[in-house]
Amino acid sequence: MNKQLKKQIIPLCILVSVLIFIGIVFSTVKPLIEEFNNAKNDKANAEQQARELEEQDKILKEKNTKEEMKLRSIKQIYETNQASANENLGMFGNMFEDIIKRVKYNGLLIRSIEYDLKPAFDPLYQKFPESYNACELKFFLVGTYSQLQTFLVELNNNFPYLITVSKLDISSFSGNTDYILIGLSLTLYSKKAK
């Protein structure tokens, strides 16, 4: 019986040893597996957060681009630095000359120019006469439709200061159907010197 017991104890000891070894390995490996799974989940979460942040960044960049375009389209009002420039075209700096250069550059011919330093019907000037100067320029021009269009687009896109087009009259030019007579009223603005 002793021999038989020994024969049974040896496999039992081996089995217990194997079970203890498996238990030790499992107790050692299980935290590593959990740590690996946690790291894998953390990586997936970090990648998702990175994608979300990239999307938010893209949206903010698009928004900033739109805001910049909007700010570029908002014209500034010229600030006169001449306190003595009172009741003359000096209140508007070089705007008057710049507009004339743009008229000529776009191929329009100037027949005459009139100006009014206190336009009675301008809403900005009427509302804030103590803060702003206004000058209505009345151009009488000769040119083609495309020259006029190019000039107006140029003023809208490239002229840095606030101006308004208050009137535009177009009539045919006698004798030549390619050209038109243009009556154009622009109003220039400047902030008064403080």
Buried (B, 14 or more C-beta within 10 A) or exposed (E): EEEEEEEEEEEEEEEEEEEEEEEEEEEEEEEEEEEEEEEEEEEEEEEEEEEEEEEEEEEEEEEEEEEEEEEEEEBEBBEBEEEEBEEEBBBBBEBBEBBBEBBEEBBBEEEEBEBBBEBEEBEBBEEEEEEBBBBBBBBBBBBBEEBBEBBBEBBEEEBEBBBBEBEEEEEEBEEEEEBBBBBBBBBBBBBBBE
